Amino acid sequence: MTHPIIESLLWRHTTKKYDTTKKVPQAELEVLYEAMRLSPSSINSQPWRFVVIESDEARQRMSETFANKYQFNQAHVFDSSQIILFAHNPHYTRDDFAKIIDKGIEDKRTKQENRESAFALYGFAESYTDENGDNSKWTKAQTYLALGNTLHTLARLKIDSTALEGIDTDLVNEEFKKELGGYRCEVALAIGYHHPDEDYNAKLPKSRLNLDSILVRI
């Protein structure tokens, strides 16, 4: 199949080694960040926060979170252009949803007179909230929607990436507690440009199951 989207997805791969001499241009970062902002989420909840690690100080802090495990991912901290922490709100409240409604009013998506009725959608969030106010399973799922959208955007921009579930979440959340502001990070993303010689994964053919084994049309 020949199509720009398919070509981009065939091009992308999980980068194993980055070229330290190349950084993502600011103009493309701005496109990426805007695409992340526009990610879809259940009831438009947007229960996420993205922390971009790019300064030498922040990289050193991130590097230290690999003290106990997942050292195979540690090199990405200094080699990639940026590391992005994808964090979710583990206690998403009615007040959080109120901010979404009020922004919708500002953007003329919702009429002012419909503000109270708009809260009906929050019942969906409540259905995923336990007696302690924890709805992290639901908000984490929304954050993975943003991650998927980000990976696709990066592929279209021809920017390499590595999704990092191999992080010490306890150390990451403790080290970046201030920046996360109560949100919880369980996955990160390295972005940049792969090393032309040392990224072995770039040279391997794409392998996926055949479409007829995963797609059922009825």
N, C-alpha and C positions, 0 to 999 in steps of 0.2 A: 504494500500500500504506500502511495506517495501522497503525503500531506504535511504541511509545515509542523503541525502539532505532533504527528507521529515521528517525524524526523527529529524533533527536539527530544522526545522521550526515548528514542533509540540512541541519541547522542549521550544522554545523561547516564551517569554511573556513580556508585559510591566511591568517592575519591579516597585513596589510601595514602597518598603522599602529595603535599602541596609545594608549589614553587614559591619560596620565600621572597623572591624578587618582584613578585607581581601582586598588586593590590586592586581591589574592585574600585573603579572610578566613582566619585561622589555622585555623579549624575545617575548612574545605574543603581547605586544604593538608594537614592531617593525614590526611584521607580519601585524597587523591591519593598521598601518600607511602606509605601502607599498601598501596594498590592497586599501586604500583610494586614494592613488596617482594614482593607475591604474584604477580608476573609468572611465566609459565611459561618453562622452559628445558630444553634437552636434558639428560637424566639428572639433572635438578634441579640442574644445575651452578652456577647463579647466579653467573656469572663477571663480575659487573658492580660498578660503583661510580657513585653519582650525586652530583655536586657541585653544590650549589645556590648560585647567585650572587645575593645580594640586598643586601649592604651597599654603601655608597657607594664604599668602598675597593676591594672586589672588582669592582664595576662598572667602575671606572676601569681596573683591571688588564685586564679583559676587553676594554674599548674599545680599549686600546692594541694588542691582537692583530690589529686590523683595519688596521694601518699600511700593509700592502703590497697587500692585495686584499680583495674582498668588502665594500667600504665600504657597499654598498646595504643590508647587514644591520646595520650598526653602530648605527643609531638604536634598534634593539630593545633594546640593552643598557641604556639609560637609560629608555626609554619603557615597557617591559614591567614586570610585577610581579616576576617572577623569570626568570633564565636557568638552565637545568639542563644540566650537562654529562653526557652519557651515555658512560661509559668501560667498556672491557672489559680483561680480564686477558690479555695476549698470550702468557703462558707459564703456562698453567693446569697445575698439577702434582697428583700424587697426594696431597700434603699439603693442597692446597686442597680436594680432594674429601673428604679425611678430616674436614674441618670440617663438610661437608654431612652426612656419615654420623653424626658425633657429635651434630649438632643434631637429626637424625632420631631418634636414640636418646633424646635429652632430650625430644623431642616425642612419644615413644612410637609413632613411625612404624616404627622399626626396633628389633628386639630386640637386647639387648646381645650375646647369644650368636651373632647373625648378623652381627656387625660385619665380620669378615674376608670373609665371602662377599659382602657388599654391595659390596666393591671390584671385583667382576667387571664392574660397569657402567663402571668407569673405562677399560676396554679400548676403549670407544667413543671416548673423548677421545684415547686414544693413537693411534687410527687416523687422527686428524687432526693429529697432532704430528710435525713434521719432525725431522731429526737435530740441530737446534739447540734443540729444545724449544719451537719456535714453533707455536702452534695458534691464532693470532690470527684467521684466517679463520673458524674455528668459533666462537670466543668472541664475535667481532663480530656474527655472525649471531644469537646468543642475545640480545645487547643490543638488536638491532632488534626482537626479539619484545617486549622490555620497552617499547621506544618505541611500538610499535603499541598495546599495552595501555594505555599512558599517554595516547595521543591519544584512544582510545575513552573512557577514564574522564573526561578533560577535557570531551569532548562531552556526556557524561551530566550533568556538573556545570554545564554551560553556561559553561565557562571557555574563552576563546579561546587559540589557540596558533599557533606557527610553528616547524616543524621546520627546523633550520639545518644543512644540510650545507655551506653557504657560509661556512665559517670557515677560518682559516689554522691547520690542525691542528698544524703545527710550532710556531708561536708559542704557541698555546693550551696545548699539552703542556709547553712549556718554562716558560711563565708560571705554570702551576698544577701544576708538577711535584711540589711538596710535598703538595698536597691530593690529587692523583691517586695518589700512592704506588705508582708503577710501572704503573698502569693506563693505557690509551691511549684518548684521546677523539678520535672522528672525526665526531661529530654532537652538536649541542646543541638545546635546545628553549626557546623563549621562551613564557611564559604570561602571561595577564592579561586585559584587556578591550579590545576594539577601539574605536578612535575612531569615534564615530557619523557623522562627516562626512568624515573623511580616509581611512578604510579602504575604498578602492574595491572590493576583492574581496568585501566583505560584501554588496554590492548586486547582484552578478552571479549569474545562475542557476547551479545545480549542473549540471555536465556530466560524464557518464560513458558509456562504451560500453554498448550494450544487453546485457542479461544473456545472451541467446541467442548472442552473439558471443564470449563468454568462458567460458561454463559448458557443459560436456559431460556429459550424464548417460547412463550405459551400463548 
